[in-house]
Amino acid sequence: MKETSESLSFKRLKWNCRRGMLELDLLLEPFLDEVFLTLEDEDKARFYSLIECEDQDLFLWFMQKEVPQDTDLARIVDIIVTRVQPASH
């Protein structure tokens, strides 16, 4: 059975979401599995850019201690935090 380039790309992206830092894994992997394929193409591209960032930066952004200077990265971080983190009451 031949895999499409899209399925190979998704597998590669899934592998890149495994960061080795639990806090990041708990956000990135569920987001990829549950939300990524429903995103607009522009937001998918933002996610690919986000995955290239350093773990330390991702951690600060997802813990909302800092905001990415790049507006595209800030948008995808906001989407991930909003869609994956349970609402706090």
C-alpha positions in Angstrom: 0.0 0.0 0.0 1.6 3.3 -1.1 1.4 6.2 1.2 0.5 9.6 -0.1 2.9 12.5 0.4 0.2 14.1 2.5 0.0 11.1 4.9 3.8 11.0 5.1 3.9 14.7 5.8 1.4 14.2 8.6 3.4 11.4 10.1 6.5 13.6 10.0 4.6 16.4 11.7 3.3 14.0 14.3 6.9 12.9 15.0 8.0 16.5 15.3 5.2 17.2 17.8 6.9 14.8 20.3 9.1 17.2 22.1 10.3 15.3 25.1 8.8 18.0 27.4 5.6 16.7 28.9 3.9 20.1 28.9 4.5 20.6 25.2 3.5 17.0 24.3 0.2 17.4 26.2 -0.7 20.4 24.0 0.9 19.6 20.6 -0.1 16.0 20.1 -3.8 16.3 21.0 -4.0 19.5 18.9 -2.5 17.7 15.9 -4.8 14.7 16.3 -8.0 16.6 17.0 -7.7 20.1 15.4 -4.9 20.3 12.8 -6.8 18.8 9.9 -9.7 21.2 10.4 -7.5 24.3 10.1 -7.3 26.7 7.2 -4.2 26.3 5.1 -2.7 29.5 6.4 -3.0 28.2 10.0 -1.6 24.8 9.0 1.5 26.7 7.6 1.7 28.6 10.9 1.7 25.3 12.8 4.6 24.1 10.7 6.5 27.2 11.5 5.7 26.9 15.2 7.1 23.3 15.3 10.5 24.7 14.1 10.7 26.9 17.2 12.8 26.1 20.3 11.1 24.1 23.2 12.0 26.9 25.7 10.1 29.4 23.6 7.2 27.1 23.0 6.9 26.5 26.8 6.9 30.2 27.6 4.3 30.9 24.9 2.0 28.0 25.9 2.2 28.8 29.6 1.3 32.4 28.5 4.3 33.9 30.2 5.4 35.5 26.9 3.8 36.2 23.5 5.6 35.5 20.2 6.8 38.6 18.5 5.8 37.1 15.1 2.1 37.7 14.7 1.6 34.4 12.8 3.2 32.5 15.6 1.1 34.4 18.1 -2.0 33.4 16.2 -1.3 29.7 16.1 -0.2 29.7 19.8 -3.5 31.3 20.7 -5.5 28.8 18.6 -3.7 25.9 20.3 -4.1 27.3 23.8 -7.8 28.0 23.2 -8.6 24.6 21.6 -6.6 22.3 23.8 -6.4 23.6 27.3 -9.4 23.0 29.4 -11.3 26.1 30.3 -10.4 27.4 33.7 -13.2 28.5 36.0 
